[in-house]
Amino acid sequence: MHDSSTLVFNLVYAGTLGIGFLMFLCHLGAFIVLLASAATAKLLMNALRALFAAYGTR
C-alpha cells in the first residue's frame, strides 16, 4: 500500500504545475489579443491617415 503523504505530495505538485500551465496559457492568450488589437489600431490609423491625405482639406 502506498504512503498517503506521497500521494498527497504528488497530487499537490501536479495541481501546481497544472495551474501554472493554465496561467501561462492565459497570459499568452492575453498577449496575443493585445498584439492583435495594437496591429488593428495601427492599420485603422494608417487607413484614416491615407483617407484624410487623399480627401482632406488642402
C-alpha distance matrix in Angstrom:
0.0 3.8 6.7 8.9 12.0 11.3 11.0 14.1 15.9 15.5 16.8 19.6 20.5 20.8 22.7 25.0 25.8 26.4 28.8 30.5 31.1 32.4 34.7 35.9 36.8 38.7 40.6 41.5 42.7 44.8 46.3 47.2 48.8 50.7 52.0 53.1 54.9 56.7 57.8 59.0 61.0 62.5 63.5 65.1 67.0 68.3 69.5 71.1 72.8 74.1 75.5 77.2 78.6 80.0 81.3 81.5 84.7 86.7
3.8 0.0 3.7 6.2 8.7 7.6 7.5 10.7 12.1 11.9 13.5 16.1 16.9 17.4 19.4 21.5 22.3 23.1 25.4 27.0 27.7 29.2 31.3 32.5 33.6 35.4 37.2 38.2 39.6 41.5 42.9 44.0 45.7 47.4 48.7 49.9 51.7 53.4 54.6 55.9 57.7 59.2 60.4 61.9 63.7 65.1 66.4 68.0 69.5 71.0 72.4 74.0 75.4 76.9 78.2 78.3 81.5 83.5
6.7 3.7 0.0 3.8 5.6 5.5 6.6 8.9 10.2 11.1 12.8 14.6 15.7 16.9 18.6 20.3 21.6 22.8 24.6 26.1 27.3 28.8 30.6 31.9 33.3 34.9 36.5 37.8 39.3 40.9 42.4 43.8 45.3 46.8 48.3 49.7 51.3 52.8 54.2 55.7 57.3 58.8 60.1 61.6 63.2 64.7 66.1 67.6 69.1 70.7 72.1 73.6 75.0 76.7 77.9 77.8 80.9 82.9
8.9 6.2 3.8 0.0 3.8 5.4 5.0 6.2 8.5 9.9 10.5 12.2 14.1 15.3 16.3 18.2 19.9 20.8 22.3 24.1 25.6 26.6 28.3 30.0 31.4 32.7 34.4 35.9 37.2 38.7 40.4 41.8 43.2 44.7 46.4 47.7 49.1 50.7 52.3 53.5 55.1 56.8 58.1 59.4 61.1 62.7 64.1 65.4 67.0 68.7 69.9 71.3 72.9 74.6 75.7 75.6 78.6 80.7
12.0 8.7 5.6 3.8 0.0 3.8 5.4 5.0 6.0 8.6 9.8 10.4 12.0 14.1 15.1 16.2 18.2 19.6 20.8 22.2 24.1 25.4 26.7 28.3 30.1 31.3 32.6 34.3 35.9 37.1 38.6 40.4 41.8 43.0 44.7 46.3 47.6 49.0 50.7 52.1 53.5 55.1 56.7 58.0 59.5 61.1 62.7 63.9 65.3 67.2 68.5 69.8 71.3 73.1 74.2 74.0 76.9 79.0
11.3 7.6 5.5 5.4 3.8 0.0 3.8 5.4 5.0 6.1 8.6 9.9 10.4 12.1 14.0 15.2 16.4 18.1 19.8 20.9 22.4 24.1 25.6 26.8 28.5 30.1 31.4 32.7 34.5 36.0 37.3 38.8 40.5 41.8 43.2 44.8 46.4 47.7 49.2 50.8 52.3 53.7 55.2 56.7 58.2 59.7 61.2 62.7 64.0 65.7 67.2 68.6 70.0 71.7 73.0 72.9 75.9 77.8
11.0 7.5 6.6 5.0 5.4 3.8 0.0 3.8 5.4 5.1 6.2 8.6 9.8 10.5 12.1 14.1 15.4 16.2 18.2 19.8 20.9 22.3 24.1 25.6 26.8 28.4 30.1 31.3 32.7 34.4 36.0 37.3 38.8 40.4 41.9 43.2 44.8 46.4 47.8 49.1 50.8 52.3 53.6 55.1 56.8 58.3 59.6 61.1 62.6 64.2 65.6 67.1 68.5 70.2 71.3 71.3 74.4 76.5
14.1 10.7 8.9 6.2 5.0 5.4 3.8 0.0 3.8 5.5 5.1 6.1 8.4 9.8 10.4 12.1 14.2 15.0 16.2 18.1 19.7 20.8 22.2 24.1 25.5 26.7 28.3 30.0 31.3 32.6 34.3 35.9 37.2 38.6 40.4 41.8 43.1 44.7 46.3 47.6 49.0 50.7 52.2 53.5 55.0 56.7 58.1 59.4 60.9 62.7 64.0 65.3 66.9 68.6 69.7 69.5 72.5 74.6
15.9 12.1 10.2 8.5 6.0 5.0 5.4 3.8 0.0 3.8 5.5 5.2 6.0 8.5 9.8 10.5 12.2 14.0 15.3 16.4 18.2 19.8 21.0 22.4 24.3 25.7 26.8 28.4 30.1 31.4 32.8 34.5 36.1 37.2 38.8 40.5 41.9 43.2 44.9 46.4 47.8 49.2 50.8 52.3 53.7 55.3 56.9 58.2 59.5 61.3 62.8 64.0 65.5 67.3 68.5 68.3 71.2 73.2
15.5 11.9 11.1 9.9 8.6 6.1 5.1 5.5 3.8 0.0 3.8 5.5 5.1 6.0 8.4 9.8 10.5 12.0 14.1 15.2 16.3 18.1 19.8 20.9 22.4 24.2 25.6 26.7 28.4 30.1 31.4 32.8 34.5 35.9 37.3 38.8 40.5 41.9 43.2 44.8 46.4 47.8 49.2 50.8 52.3 53.7 55.2 56.7 58.1 59.7 61.2 62.7 64.0 65.7 67.0 67.0 70.0 72.0
16.8 13.5 12.8 10.5 9.8 8.6 6.2 5.1 5.5 3.8 0.0 3.8 5.4 5.1 6.0 8.5 9.9 10.3 12.1 14.0 15.1 16.2 18.1 19.7 20.9 22.3 24.1 25.4 26.7 28.3 30.0 31.3 32.7 34.3 35.9 37.2 38.7 40.3 41.8 43.0 44.7 46.3 47.6 49.0 50.7 52.3 53.6 55.0 56.6 58.2 59.5 61.0 62.5 64.1 65.2 65.2 68.3 70.4
19.6 16.1 14.6 12.2 10.4 9.9 8.6 6.1 5.2 5.5 3.8 0.0 3.8 5.5 5.0 6.1 8.6 9.7 10.4 12.1 14.1 15.1 16.3 18.1 19.9 20.9 22.3 24.1 25.6 26.7 28.4 30.1 31.4 32.6 34.4 35.9 37.2 38.7 40.4 41.8 43.1 44.8 46.3 47.6 49.1 50.8 52.3 53.5 55.0 56.8 58.1 59.4 61.0 62.8 63.8 63.6 66.6 68.6
20.5 16.9 15.7 14.1 12.0 10.4 9.8 8.4 6.0 5.1 5.4 3.8 0.0 3.8 5.4 5.1 6.3 8.6 10.0 10.6 12.3 14.2 15.3 16.5 18.4 20.0 21.1 22.5 24.4 25.7 26.9 28.6 30.3 31.5 32.9 34.6 36.2 37.4 39.0 40.6 42.0 43.4 44.9 46.5 47.9 49.4 51.0 52.4 53.7 55.4 57.0 58.3 59.6 61.4 62.7 62.5 65.5 67.4
20.8 17.4 16.9 15.3 14.1 12.1 10.5 9.8 8.5 6.0 5.1 5.5 3.8 0.0 3.8 5.4 5.1 6.0 8.6 9.8 10.4 12.2 14.1 15.1 16.4 18.3 19.9 20.9 22.4 24.3 25.6 26.8 28.5 30.1 31.4 32.8 34.5 36.0 37.3 38.8 40.5 41.9 43.2 44.8 46.4 47.9 49.3 50.8 52.3 53.8 55.2 56.8 58.1 59.8 61.0 61.1 64.2 66.1
22.7 19.4 18.6 16.3 15.1 14.0 12.1 10.4 9.8 8.4 6.0 5.0 5.4 3.8 0.0 3.8 5.4 4.9 6.1 8.4 9.8 10.4 12.2 14.0 15.2 16.4 18.2 19.8 20.9 22.4 24.2 25.6 26.9 28.4 30.2 31.4 32.8 34.5 36.1 37.3 38.8 40.5 41.9 43.2 44.8 46.5 47.8 49.1 50.7 52.4 53.7 55.1 56.7 58.3 59.4 59.3 62.4 64.5
25.0 21.5 20.3 18.2 16.2 15.2 14.1 12.1 10.5 9.8 8.5 6.1 5.1 5.4 3.8 0.0 3.8 5.4 5.2 6.1 8.6 9.8 10.5 12.2 14.3 15.3 16.4 18.2 19.9 21.0 22.4 24.3 25.7 26.8 28.5 30.2 31.5 32.8 34.6 36.0 37.3 38.9 40.5 41.9 43.2 44.9 46.5 47.7 49.1 50.9 52.4 53.6 55.1 56.9 58.1 57.8 60.8 62.8
25.8 22.3 21.6 19.9 18.2 16.4 15.4 14.2 12.2 10.5 9.9 8.6 6.3 5.1 5.4 3.8 0.0 3.8 5.5 5.0 6.1 8.5 9.8 10.4 12.3 14.2 15.2 16.3 18.3 19.9 20.9 22.4 24.3 25.5 26.8 28.4 30.2 31.4 32.8 34.4 36.0 37.3 38.8 40.4 41.9 43.3 44.9 46.4 47.7 49.3 50.9 52.3 53.6 55.3 56.6 56.6 59.6 61.5
26.4 23.1 22.8 20.8 19.6 18.1 16.2 15.0 14.0 12.0 10.3 9.7 8.6 6.0 4.9 5.4 3.8 0.0 3.8 5.4 5.1 6.1 8.6 9.8 10.6 12.4 14.2 15.3 16.5 18.4 19.9 21.1 22.6 24.3 25.8 27.0 28.6 30.3 31.6 32.9 34.6 36.2 37.4 38.9 40.6 42.1 43.4 44.9 46.5 48.0 49.3 50.9 52.4 53.9 55.1 55.2 58.3 60.3
28.8 25.4 24.6 22.3 20.8 19.8 18.2 16.2 15.3 14.1 12.1 10.4 10.0 8.6 6.1 5.2 5.5 3.8 0.0 3.8 5.4 5.0 6.1 8.5 9.8 10.5 12.2 14.1 15.2 16.4 18.2 19.9 21.0 22.4 24.3 25.6 26.8 28.5 30.2 31.4 32.8 34.5 36.0 37.2 38.8 40.5 41.9 43.2 44.7 46.5 47.7 49.1 50.7 52.4 53.4 53.3 56.3 58.4
30.5 27.0 26.1 24.1 22.2 20.9 19.8 18.1 16.4 15.2 14.0 12.1 10.6 9.8 8.4 6.1 5.0 5.4 3.8 0.0 3.8 5.4 5.1 6.2 8.7 9.9 10.5 12.2 14.2 15.3 16.4 18.3 19.9 20.9 22.5 24.3 25.7 26.9 28.6 30.2 31.5 32.9 34.5 36.0 37.3 38.9 40.6 41.9 43.2 45.0 46.5 47.7 49.1 51.0 52.2 52.0 55.0 56.9
31.1 27.7 27.3 25.6 24.1 22.4 20.9 19.7 18.2 16.3 15.1 14.1 12.3 10.4 9.8 8.6 6.1 5.1 5.4 3.8 0.0 3.8 5.4 5.0 6.3 8.7 9.9 10.4 12.3 14.2 15.2 16.5 18.4 19.9 21.0 22.5 24.3 25.7 26.9 28.5 30.2 31.5 32.8 34.5 36.1 37.4 38.9 40.5 41.9 43.4 44.9 46.4 47.7 49.4 50.7 50.8 53.9 55.8
32.4 29.2 28.8 26.6 25.4 24.1 22.3 20.8 19.8 18.1 16.2 15.1 14.2 12.2 10.4 9.8 8.5 6.1 5.0 5.4 3.8 0.0 3.8 5.4 5.1 6.3 8.7 9.8 10.6 12.3 14.2 15.3 16.5 18.3 20.0 21.1 22.5 24.3 25.8 26.9 28.6 30.3 31.5 32.8 34.6 36.2 37.4 38.9 40.5 42.1 43.3 44.8 46.4 48.0 49.1 49.1 52.3 54.3
34.7 31.3 30.6 28.3 26.7 25.6 24.1 22.2 21.0 19.8 18.1 16.3 15.3 14.1 12.2 10.5 9.8 8.6 6.1 5.1 5.4 3.8 0.0 3.8 5.4 5.1 6.1 8.5 9.8 10.5 12.2 14.2 15.3 16.4 18.3 19.9 21.0 22.4 24.3 25.6 26.8 28.5 30.1 31.4 32.8 34.6 36.1 37.3 38.7 40.6 41.9 43.1 44.7 46.5 47.6 47.3 50.4 52.4
35.9 32.5 31.9 30.0 28.3 26.8 25.6 24.1 22.4 20.9 19.7 18.1 16.5 15.1 14.0 12.2 10.4 9.8 8.5 6.2 5.0 5.4 3.8 0.0 3.8 5.5 5.2 6.1 8.6 9.9 10.5 12.3 14.2 15.2 16.5 18.3 19.9 21.0 22.5 24.2 25.7 26.9 28.5 30.2 31.5 32.9 34.6 36.1 37.3 39.0 40.6 41.9 43.2 45.0 46.3 46.2 49.3 51.1
36.8 33.6 33.3 31.4 30.1 28.5 26.8 25.5 24.3 22.4 20.9 19.9 18.4 16.4 15.2 14.3 12.3 10.6 9.8 8.7 6.3 5.1 5.4 3.8 0.0 3.8 5.5 5.0 6.1 8.6 9.8 10.5 12.2 14.1 15.3 16.4 18.3 19.9 21.0 22.4 24.2 25.7 26.8 28.4 30.2 31.5 32.8 34.5 36.0 37.4 38.8 40.4 41.8 43.4 44.6 44.8 48.0 49.9
38.7 35.4 34.9 32.7 31.3 30.1 28.4 26.7 25.7 24.2 22.3 20.9 20.0 18.3 16.4 15.3 14.2 12.4 10.5 9.9 8.7 6.3 5.1 5.5 3.8 0.0 3.8 5.4 5.0 6.1 8.6 9.8 10.5 12.2 14.2 15.2 16.4 18.3 19.9 20.9 22.4 24.3 25.6 26.8 28.5 30.2 31.5 32.7 34.4 36.1 37.3 38.7 40.3 42.0 43.0 42.9 46.1 48.2
40.6 37.2 36.5 34.4 32.6 31.4 30.1 28.3 26.8 25.6 24.1 22.3 21.1 19.9 18.2 16.4 15.2 14.2 12.2 10.5 9.9 8.7 6.1 5.2 5.5 3.8 0.0 3.8 5.4 5.1 6.1 8.6 9.8 10.4 12.3 14.2 15.3 16.4 18.3 19.8 21.0 22.5 24.2 25.6 26.9 28.6 30.2 31.4 32.7 34.6 36.0 37.2 38.7 40.6 41.7 41.5 44.5 46.4
41.5 38.2 37.8 35.9 34.3 32.7 31.3 30.0 28.4 26.7 25.4 24.1 22.5 20.9 19.8 18.2 16.3 15.3 14.1 12.2 10.4 9.8 8.5 6.1 5.0 5.4 3.8 0.0 3.8 5.5 5.1 6.2 8.7 9.8 10.6 12.3 14.2 15.3 16.5 18.3 20.0 21.1 22.5 24.3 25.7 27.0 28.6 30.2 31.5 33.0 34.6 36.1 37.3 39.0 40.4 40.5 43.6 45.4
42.7 39.6 39.3 37.2 35.9 34.5 32.7 31.3 30.1 28.4 26.7 25.6 24.4 22.4 20.9 19.9 18.3 16.5 15.2 14.2 12.3 10.6 9.8 8.6 6.1 5.0 5.4 3.8 0.0 3.8 5.4 5.1 6.2 8.6 9.9 10.5 12.2 14.2 15.3 16.4 18.3 19.9 21.0 22.4 24.2 25.7 26.9 28.4 30.1 31.6 32.8 34.4 35.9 37.4 38.6 38.8 42.0 44.0
44.8 41.5 40.9 38.7 37.1 36.0 34.4 32.6 31.4 30.1 28.3 26.7 25.7 24.3 22.4 21.0 19.9 18.4 16.4 15.3 14.2 12.3 10.5 9.9 8.6 6.1 5.1 5.5 3.8 0.0 3.8 5.4 5.1 6.1 8.6 9.8 10.5 12.2 14.2 15.2 16.4 18.3 19.9 20.9 22.4 24.3 25.7 26.8 28.3 30.2 31.4 32.7 34.3 36.1 37.1 36.9 40.0 42.1
46.3 42.9 42.4 40.4 38.6 37.3 36.0 34.3 32.8 31.4 30.0 28.4 26.9 25.6 24.2 22.4 20.9 19.9 18.2 16.4 15.2 14.2 12.2 10.5 9.8 8.6 6.1 5.1 5.4 3.8 0.0 3.8 5.4 5.0 6.2 8.6 9.9 10.5 12.3 14.2 15.3 16.5 18.3 19.9 21.0 22.5 24.3 25.7 26.8 28.6 30.2 31.4 32.7 34.6 36.0 35.7 38.8 40.6
47.2 44.0 43.8 41.8 40.4 38.8 37.3 35.9 34.5 32.8 31.3 30.1 28.6 26.8 25.6 24.3 22.4 21.1 19.9 18.3 16.5 15.3 14.2 12.3 10.5 9.8 8.6 6.2 5.1 5.4 3.8 0.0 3.8 5.4 5.1 6.1 8.6 9.9 10.5 12.2 14.2 15.3 16.4 18.2 19.9 21.1 22.5 24.2 25.6 27.0 28.5 30.2 31.4 32.9 34.4 34.6 37.8 39.6
48.8 45.7 45.3 43.2 41.8 40.5 38.8 37.2 36.1 34.5 32.7 31.4 30.3 28.5 26.9 25.7 24.3 22.6 21.0 19.9 18.4 16.5 15.3 14.2 12.2 10.5 9.8 8.7 6.2 5.1 5.4 3.8 0.0 3.8 5.5 5.1 6.1 8.5 9.9 10.4 12.2 14.1 15.2 16.3 18.2 19.9 21.0 22.3 24.1 25.7 26.8 28.3 30.0 31.5 32.5 32.6 35.9 38.0
50.7 47.4 46.8 44.7 43.0 41.8 40.4 38.6 37.2 35.9 34.3 32.6 31.5 30.1 28.4 26.8 25.5 24.3 22.4 20.9 19.9 18.3 16.4 15.2 14.1 12.2 10.4 9.8 8.6 6.1 5.0 5.4 3.8 0.0 3.8 5.5 5.2 6.1 8.6 9.9 10.6 12.3 14.2 15.3 16.5 18.3 20.0 21.0 22.3 24.3 25.7 26.8 28.3 30.3 31.4 31.1 34.1 36.1
52.0 48.7 48.3 46.4 44.7 43.2 41.9 40.4 38.8 37.3 35.9 34.4 32.9 31.4 30.2 28.5 26.8 25.8 24.3 22.5 21.0 20.0 18.3 16.5 15.3 14.2 12.3 10.6 9.9 8.6 6.2 5.1 5.5 3.8 0.0 3.8 5.5 5.1 6.1 8.6 9.9 10.5 12.2 14.2 15.3 16.5 18.3 19.9 20.9 22.5 24.3 25.7 26.8 28.6 30.1 30.0 33.2 34.9
53.1 49.9 49.7 47.7 46.3 44.8 43.2 41.8 40.5 38.8 37.2 35.9 34.6 32.8 31.4 30.2 28.4 27.0 25.6 24.3 22.5 21.1 19.9 18.3 16.4 15.2 14.2 12.3 10.5 9.8 8.6 6.1 5.1 5.5 3.8 0.0 3.8 5.5 5.1 6.1 8.6 9.9 10.5 12.2 14.2 15.3 16.5 18.3 19.8 21.1 22.5 24.3 25.6 27.0 28.4 28.7 32.0 33.9
54.9 51.7 51.3 49.1 47.6 46.4 44.8 43.1 41.9 40.5 38.7 37.2 36.2 34.5 32.8 31.5 30.2 28.6 26.8 25.7 24.3 22.5 21.0 19.9 18.3 16.4 15.3 14.2 12.2 10.5 9.9 8.6 6.1 5.2 5.5 3.8 0.0 3.8 5.4 5.0 6.1 8.6 9.8 10.4 12.2 14.2 15.2 16.3 18.1 19.9 20.9 22.3 24.0 25.6 26.6 26.6 29.8 31.9
56.7 53.4 52.8 50.7 49.0 47.7 46.4 44.7 43.2 41.9 40.3 38.7 37.4 36.0 34.5 32.8 31.4 30.3 28.5 26.9 25.7 24.3 22.4 21.0 19.9 18.3 16.4 15.3 14.2 12.2 10.5 9.9 8.5 6.1 5.1 5.5 3.8 0.0 3.8 5.4 5.1 6.2 8.6 9.9 10.5 12.3 14.2 15.3 16.3 18.3 19.9 20.9 22.3 24.3 25.6 25.2 28.3 30.1
57.8 54.6 54.2 52.3 50.7 49.2 47.8 46.3 44.9 43.2 41.8 40.4 39.0 37.3 36.1 34.6 32.8 31.6 30.2 28.6 26.9 25.8 24.3 22.5 21.0 19.9 18.3 16.5 15.3 14.2 12.3 10.5 9.9 8.6 6.1 5.1 5.4 3.8 0.0 3.8 5.5 5.1 6.1 8.6 9.9 10.5 12.3 14.2 15.2 16.5 18.3 19.9 20.9 22.5 24.2 24.4 27.6 29.3
59.0 55.9 55.7 53.5 52.1 50.8 49.1 47.6 46.4 44.8 43.0 41.8 40.6 38.8 37.3 36.0 34.4 32.9 31.4 30.2 28.5 26.9 25.6 24.2 22.4 20.9 19.8 18.3 16.4 15.2 14.2 12.2 10.4 9.9 8.6 6.1 5.0 5.4 3.8 0.0 3.8 5.4 5.1 6.1 8.6 9.9 10.5 12.2 14.1 15.3 16.5 18.3 19.8 21.1 22.3 22.7 26.1 28.1
61.0 57.7 57.3 55.1 53.5 52.3 50.8 49.0 47.8 46.4 44.7 43.1 42.0 40.5 38.8 37.3 36.0 34.6 32.8 31.5 30.2 28.6 26.8 25.7 24.2 22.4 21.0 20.0 18.3 16.4 15.3 14.2 12.2 10.6 9.9 8.6 6.1 5.1 5.5 3.8 0.0 3.8 5.4 5.1 6.1 8.6 9.8 10.5 12.1 14.2 15.2 16.3 18.0 19.9 20.8 20.6 23.8 25.8
62.5 59.2 58.8 56.8 55.1 53.7 52.3 50.7 49.2 47.8 46.3 44.8 43.4 41.9 40.5 38.9 37.3 36.2 34.5 32.9 31.5 30.3 28.5 26.9 25.7 24.3 22.5 21.1 19.9 18.3 16.5 15.3 14.1 12.3 10.5 9.9 8.6 6.2 5.1 5.4 3.8 0.0 3.8 5.4 5.1 6.2 8.6 9.9 10.4 12.3 14.2 15.3 16.2 18.3 19.8 19.6 22.8 24.4
63.5 60.4 60.1 58.1 56.7 55.2 53.6 52.2 50.8 49.2 47.6 46.3 44.9 43.2 41.9 40.5 38.8 37.4 36.0 34.5 32.8 31.5 30.1 28.5 26.8 25.6 24.2 22.5 21.0 19.9 18.3 16.4 15.2 14.2 12.2 10.5 9.8 8.6 6.1 5.1 5.4 3.8 0.0 3.8 5.5 5.2 6.2 8.7 9.9 10.6 12.4 14.3 15.3 16.6 18.2 18.8 22.2 23.8
65.1 61.9 61.6 59.4 58.0 56.7 55.1 53.5 52.3 50.8 49.0 47.6 46.5 44.8 43.2 41.9 40.4 38.9 37.2 36.0 34.5 32.8 31.4 30.2 28.4 26.8 25.6 24.3 22.4 20.9 19.9 18.2 16.3 15.3 14.2 12.2 10.4 9.9 8.6 6.1 5.1 5.4 3.8 0.0 3.8 5.4 5.1 6.1 8.5 9.9 10.5 12.2 14.1 15.3 16.2 16.6 20.1 22.2
67.0 63.7 63.2 61.1 59.5 58.2 56.8 55.0 53.7 52.3 50.7 49.1 47.9 46.4 44.8 43.2 41.9 40.6 38.8 37.3 36.1 34.6 32.8 31.5 30.2 28.5 26.9 25.7 24.2 22.4 21.0 19.9 18.2 16.5 15.3 14.2 12.2 10.5 9.9 8.6 6.1 5.1 5.5 3.8 0.0 3.8 5.4 5.0 6.0 8.5 9.8 10.4 12.0 14.1 15.1 14.7 17.9 19.8
68.3 65.1 64.7 62.7 61.1 59.7 58.3 56.7 55.3 53.7 52.3 50.8 49.4 47.9 46.5 44.9 43.3 42.1 40.5 38.9 37.4 36.2 34.6 32.9 31.5 30.2 28.6 27.0 25.7 24.3 22.5 21.1 19.9 18.3 16.5 15.3 14.2 12.3 10.5 9.9 8.6 6.2 5.2 5.4 3.8 0.0 3.8 5.5 5.0 6.1 8.6 9.9 10.4 12.2 14.2 14.3 17.6 18.9
69.5 66.4 66.1 64.1 62.7 61.2 59.6 58.1 56.9 55.2 53.6 52.3 51.0 49.3 47.8 46.5 44.9 43.4 41.9 40.6 38.9 37.4 36.1 34.6 32.8 31.5 30.2 28.6 26.9 25.7 24.3 22.5 21.0 20.0 18.3 16.5 15.2 14.2 12.3 10.5 9.8 8.6 6.2 5.1 5.4 3.8 0.0 3.8 5.4 5.1 6.2 8.7 9.8 10.6 12.1 13.0 16.7 18.4
71.1 68.0 67.6 65.4 63.9 62.7 61.1 59.4 58.2 56.7 55.0 53.5 52.4 50.8 49.1 47.7 46.4 44.9 43.2 41.9 40.5 38.9 37.3 36.1 34.5 32.7 31.4 30.2 28.4 26.8 25.7 24.2 22.3 21.0 19.9 18.3 16.3 15.3 14.2 12.2 10.5 9.9 8.7 6.1 5.0 5.5 3.8 0.0 3.8 5.4 5.0 6.1 8.4 9.8 10.3 10.4 13.9 16.1
72.8 69.5 69.1 67.0 65.3 64.0 62.6 60.9 59.5 58.1 56.6 55.0 53.7 52.3 50.7 49.1 47.7 46.5 44.7 43.2 41.9 40.5 38.7 37.3 36.0 34.4 32.7 31.5 30.1 28.3 26.8 25.6 24.1 22.3 20.9 19.8 18.1 16.3 15.2 14.1 12.1 10.4 9.9 8.5 6.0 5.0 5.4 3.8 0.0 3.8 5.5 5.2 6.0 8.6 10.0 9.4 12.6 14.1
74.1 71.0 70.7 68.7 67.2 65.7 64.2 62.7 61.3 59.7 58.2 56.8 55.4 53.8 52.4 50.9 49.3 48.0 46.5 45.0 43.4 42.1 40.6 39.0 37.4 36.1 34.6 33.0 31.6 30.2 28.6 27.0 25.7 24.3 22.5 21.1 19.9 18.3 16.5 15.3 14.2 12.3 10.6 9.9 8.5 6.1 5.1 5.4 3.8 0.0 3.8 5.5 5.0 6.1 8.5 9.4 12.8 13.8
75.5 72.4 72.1 69.9 68.5 67.2 65.6 64.0 62.8 61.2 59.5 58.1 57.0 55.2 53.7 52.4 50.9 49.3 47.7 46.5 44.9 43.3 41.9 40.6 38.8 37.3 36.0 34.6 32.8 31.4 30.2 28.5 26.8 25.7 24.3 22.5 20.9 19.9 18.3 16.5 15.2 14.2 12.4 10.5 9.8 8.6 6.2 5.0 5.5 3.8 0.0 3.8 5.4 5.1 5.9 7.3 11.1 12.9
77.2 74.0 73.6 71.3 69.8 68.6 67.1 65.3 64.0 62.7 61.0 59.4 58.3 56.8 55.1 53.6 52.3 50.9 49.1 47.7 46.4 44.8 43.1 41.9 40.4 38.7 37.2 36.1 34.4 32.7 31.4 30.2 28.3 26.8 25.7 24.3 22.3 20.9 19.9 18.3 16.3 15.3 14.3 12.2 10.4 9.9 8.7 6.1 5.2 5.5 3.8 0.0 3.8 5.4 5.2 4.4 8.0 10.1
78.6 75.4 75.0 72.9 71.3 70.0 68.5 66.9 65.5 64.0 62.5 61.0 59.6 58.1 56.7 55.1 53.6 52.4 50.7 49.1 47.7 46.4 44.7 43.2 41.8 40.3 38.7 37.3 35.9 34.3 32.7 31.4 30.0 28.3 26.8 25.6 24.0 22.3 20.9 19.8 18.0 16.2 15.3 14.1 12.0 10.4 9.8 8.4 6.0 5.0 5.4 3.8 0.0 3.8 5.8 5.4 8.3 8.9
80.0 76.9 76.7 74.6 73.1 71.7 70.2 68.6 67.3 65.7 64.1 62.8 61.4 59.8 58.3 56.9 55.3 53.9 52.4 51.0 49.4 48.0 46.5 45.0 43.4 42.0 40.6 39.0 37.4 36.1 34.6 32.9 31.5 30.3 28.6 27.0 25.6 24.3 22.5 21.1 19.9 18.3 16.6 15.3 14.1 12.2 10.6 9.8 8.6 6.1 5.1 5.4 3.8 0.0 3.8 6.0 8.9 9.5
81.3 78.2 77.9 75.7 74.2 73.0 71.3 69.7 68.5 67.0 65.2 63.8 62.7 61.0 59.4 58.1 56.6 55.1 53.4 52.2 50.7 49.1 47.6 46.3 44.6 43.0 41.7 40.4 38.6 37.1 36.0 34.4 32.5 31.4 30.1 28.4 26.6 25.6 24.2 22.3 20.8 19.8 18.2 16.2 15.1 14.2 12.1 10.3 10.0 8.5 5.9 5.2 5.8 3.8 0.0 3.8 6.8 8.6
81.5 78.3 77.8 75.6 74.0 72.9 71.3 69.5 68.3 67.0 65.2 63.6 62.5 61.1 59.3 57.8 56.6 55.2 53.3 52.0 50.8 49.1 47.3 46.2 44.8 42.9 41.5 40.5 38.8 36.9 35.7 34.6 32.6 31.1 30.0 28.7 26.6 25.2 24.4 22.7 20.6 19.6 18.8 16.6 14.7 14.3 13.0 10.4 9.4 9.4 7.3 4.4 5.4 6.0 3.8 0.0 3.8 6.4
84.7 81.5 80.9 78.6 76.9 75.9 74.4 72.5 71.2 70.0 68.3 66.6 65.5 64.2 62.4 60.8 59.6 58.3 56.3 55.0 53.9 52.3 50.4 49.3 48.0 46.1 44.5 43.6 42.0 40.0 38.8 37.8 35.9 34.1 33.2 32.0 29.8 28.3 27.6 26.1 23.8 22.8 22.2 20.1 17.9 17.6 16.7 13.9 12.6 12.8 11.1 8.0 8.3 8.9 6.8 3.8 0.0 3.8
86.7 83.5 82.9 80.7 79.0 77.8 76.5 74.6 73.2 72.0 70.4 68.6 67.4 66.1 64.5 62.8 61.5 60.3 58.4 56.9 55.8 54.3 52.4 51.1 49.9 48.2 46.4 45.4 44.0 42.1 40.6 39.6 38.0 36.1 34.9 33.9 31.9 30.1 29.3 28.1 25.8 24.4 23.8 22.2 19.8 18.9 18.4 16.1 14.1 13.8 12.9 10.1 8.9 9.5 8.6 6.4 3.8 0.0
